[in-house]
Structure formats: C-alpha cells, structure tokens
C-alpha cells in the first residue's frame, strides 16, 4: 500500500511525511483483510479483542477509532480509504459506514482513471522513444550515429544508466562493441567501443543471439552461469536485459540494457519496448551492411530516408487531429506523395454489426470516391478477399494472376481503369490490403493501396514500410478511442448512463447562453420519483437500481436524441433540458397524449405529461408482483427567461414547482408560478 492522500483538521508534519510512503499490506493495522476479503473494518483502541500489535500501532499514531473500506473498481481492489478518529473512541453508525462505502466508489473511479492516464503517458513516452530512434534512422546513414541514438533513447525510455549494442560478425563467430550510453562518469569496465569478443568465450550470449530469446539476468541469481556472473561483477552490473538484434530471423547483434543502481525486475511492457528499440538498431545494422556491400543501393536507402521522414511528419501531423477521417486522409496523402500509391481507401471494422465502414477513399475517379464514402461493406466480403489473397509480410495482396473476382466483390470494390499494362505490372484487378492492428493485436481495419506510380508489384520491403505507417495510424486511433472512452466516463452517470450532474450543469449553462443570444425558448423539467424510499425498503436496493435504469429509458424514449439533455441530478431526481421548447403552446391544454410529444408543436408541459403517464403505466421489473409496485413521478416545469434569468435560477424555480407537485398529491405536473 502506498500512502496517496491525507486530510486532517490539524495536519502535522508527521502526516505530511507519511504521504508517498510504501507499506507492506499487513504493515498497516487491519488493512490486510480489507483488501483481501473486501470487508468494511471498524477498529477501536479499547477493543479487548484487538491484536496487541495493532493496538500498539494505533496508540503510536494517536488513533482511538478507525473505519476502513476497500476502493473497488470493476471487481479490482485499488486501495483503501480510512476515517481516523483521534478525539474519542467513537462508534460509527451504519449510516456513516454506508456513506463511506458510497464515497469509495467515485474515489475508486478516479484512481482507475488516473492509472489509465498514467499508462497513456507511459505509452506516449515509449512512442517518443521509438520515434527518436526512427528519426535517427531517417536522418543519417552513419551506423555509429544511429546506434548512439538508439542506445541513448533506450536508456532514457527505460530509465537505466547504461545501454550497449554489439554487432554480430558471423564469419568470425564474434561480436563487436559498436555503441554505448552510460550516464555514470567513466567507461563501462576496462574495454572500449570497437572491442571484439569471441562468442566461444561467452556461450550464453551466443545462445541468446541464435535463439532470438530475450534473457534477463540478475547477479544474485544462484542459477546464473559463471561467465555471465563474472562479467556482471567486473562491470558492477546488478541486472541486465539482453535483447537479440534480428531481422527476418538473421542474427545481427545484441543489445544489453544494464542496471547498476539496484536489482531491477523489468516489466513485460518494458521488455516489449526494448524489443521495439532493438528492432530499430537491427534495421540500422542491416542497412549499414547493405550500404557497405552494395553502393548501388544508395538511391534505395535515400528513398528509405525520405519515407521514414514522412513517418515522422505523419506522427507530428496526427498528434493534433481528433477526427478519424482527418487522420486517415493525412495517411492517404503520405501514401500518395511519399509511398507512391495514387489510389487508396481506409476501412474501419465494426465487429458488432459485422461490417467495415469506408472512412476515406481517394482515387482517379471522383464518382467512385463519392459512391464509396460512408459505405458499409459486409465483413464476410472483405474477410473473404483477405483469406483468398497472397500473404506478403503481414499484409494481403489480391493478385489478378491467382484470384478471379466475383460480381459481389467487384460491386463492393470497383476497379479504376488503369490503361494497358504489361503482364508483370500492376493490373486493374490487383490490390493490397494492409491491416491496422493495435499493440495487443486487435484488428481495427485495413488500408487498401492501389495503383502504384512505378506500376511495380509489391515487394516485401514495400509492404513492410506500408505496415509501419498502418501501425502508426492504428496506434493513434487506439489512443484517440481511449481518450474518448475516458471523456465519456467523466460525463456519464454510472448507473443510468445519463449525463451526470456536473456535465448536466455545463450543458444547461450552454443552452441558457444560446437561448439568450438567439431569443429562443428554453424549458427545464425537474422530476422526482414518488415514494422511492418505501419502494427501496420493500424490494431492496437492486430493484431500486433497476427502477432508476427504467426511468432513464422512459426519459430517453420521450425526448429528442442529440437535442434534449437528460441527466440524473442526484438520488431519484432527474432533470430534462428542452432547448427551443416553450412551456405550453397556444393550444396546449396541459394534458397531451404521449404519441404527440415528439411531433410538431411540442411543449414542455406535454413532454412532462407524457413522461408522467408512461411512468404511471409502467410496471417495475424484478419485483414479485409488478402491478402492485406502481411507481409514479412528480414533475416541476420552469422556463427561461420567463421564470429565471440564468441556469441556477431556472433549476431553483423548477425545484419549487416540483415541491408544489409533491404537495398537490404527487403523480402530477406543475409549472412554476
């Protein structure tokens, strides 16, 4: 347990020093069972049944009573909240215990959201490290410069003092120390960059290099091989993560990530980041070898440089975009201008509806682009094409020489005329599908690349570069969706799915400002369930929760989607904001039928009566005799600017009208007067 927050009427230096400290779960009296068994625990220093050690801890801290409840979010215990009484041996009431349990829920949600945000920040830091390595590859063909950058970025991203890179020399069965970053003064050991080491002297490193396995070593591990232990002791290493550098199964070298400050256990995500950075180093070594072996590859390496720079530009450009279509259109422009594909399309997967949605499409035929925009392609059609295609790297090439298109496939994927082509050139019926997958492997959709400017059929190198861009697009889409999910949680009531009170007030302020600016009517309904507490007492809190959810459904059905604002104000109280709606029309009688509410000429009283009537006729689910569990609603109505000049006043007047409705026998609608 980590001490995260503290409030006291008289905060002491000891209280402030307590913050940030980490304790074993059983090191804080009584909290072990709270976390493990998820119980509410009340302790008293004068309780003869308490363990002597717990009594001593309470006395040492000046505590006389304590009440602790677990912080639980989606069946996970995130922490504990405790109330401490130092003035008297207080006995907490059941109501106080229930209140603390209720307050623990939003606290758990807040902690969960903060943890998600920290993970997003960590993801961004890792992506920045990968971007830094990619930028080095894009900006230089000097192998030493690139490897120096990779070691520096790796050390910074993983917060280690030392990172080393060795290049494998297969013809001599040895490795050459090529690059190092060490934040501590002085060299690593006695050797220098450029030293060559025969692998016969280091069999454990040879095994890592040839097997492709990542190995984590600790100097205090009793099973560590003697050669590795001697080397670690000589260099002052306490932990070491050794990552092989491989491209297409070819061993190219090793990266050693060294911790000299403490015995560190690397997390799974840190190991994956190390793999990603090692891939950058491996690509750098392979590219350098190709450059040394074939000077004729200069032009191709320059093109790679240009394309990786485009990746950096794409990353920077996507950082400020929030719209999926804008993000994918930016990717399309890069595919056209840098990667050489004149036509392309982006399809996002909707697994719930078994379709792929066409988010963006750019080609030579505007009519085809217009017809494709927003289309929803049956998943079986696109998935069938992919299944029948020829795998190239992790993508899928539909080759006209091997695949005969069906009429249905041509309907959903119309080909653009490309003119006369040679047999070994890109044909009308050729296309390439590049998957967009998240880091966890979830398929978000596909990028379709079509009609390359050089007319060449795709090579493995071409496709892999496309996959880098598609992976970047997938990562940005995933981060955007996570941000959207967090934002939705922050403005939604967890039980009913309606707007919560804070978001409801924000929207009400906006609607009042709009009504004031344009002189349009605005009405507000405040609703309260009649006799909700007896219902809760008789049928239980679960039935009460279901009833509140049914009320939310009634409110949704009788209001305009994306126009009216419906929220839970608190407890069994709800608020409905009706923009551009007067209290009552000229012909309104105050008793409109529910079927007329959504029609022309609707008014606030009519909406309120429709809701009241629907609730009066509803029969709550989950109770023994639903017809005997009739629940009604009272409604107060107020309007802007007739009844109030601002949002707070409008709420207050509606609340007064609700009070009159309650005093008038309940199950009725009253307008503020």
Buried (B, 14 or more C-beta within 10 A) or exposed (E): BEBBEEEEEEEEEEBEEEEEEEEEEBEBBBBBBBBEEEEBBBBBBEBEEBEEEBBEBBEEBEBBBBBBBBBBBEEEBBBBBBBBBBEEEBEBEEEBBEEBBEBBBEBBBBBBBEEBEEEBEBBEEBBBBBBBBBBBBBBBBEBBBBBBBBBBBBBBBBEBBBBBBBBBBEEEEBBBBBBBBBEEEEEBEEEEBEEEBEBEEBEBBBBBBEEEEBBBBBBEBEEBBEEBBEBBEEBBBBBBBBBBBBEEEEBBBBBBBBBBEEEBEBEEEBBEBBBBBBBBBBBBBBBBBEBEEEEEBEEBBEBBBEBBBBBBBBBEBBEEBEEBBBBBBBBBBBBBEBBBBBBBBBBBBEEEEEBBBBBBBBBEBEEBBEEBEEBBBBBEBBBBBBEBBBEBBEBBBBBBEEBEBEEEBEEBBEBBEBEEEEEEBBBBBBBBBBBBBBBEEEEBBBBBBBBBEEBEBBEEEBBBBBBBBBBBBBBBBBBBEBBEEBEEBEBBBEBBBBBBBEBBBBBBEBBBEEBBEEEBBBBBBBBBBBBBEEBBEEBEEEBBBBBBBBBBEBBBBBBBEEEBBBBBBEEBBBBBBBBBBBBBBEEBEBEBEBEEBBEEEBBBBBBBBBBBBBBEEBEBEBBEEEEEBBBBBBBBBBBBBBBBEBBEBBBBBBBBBBBBBBEEEBBBBBBBE
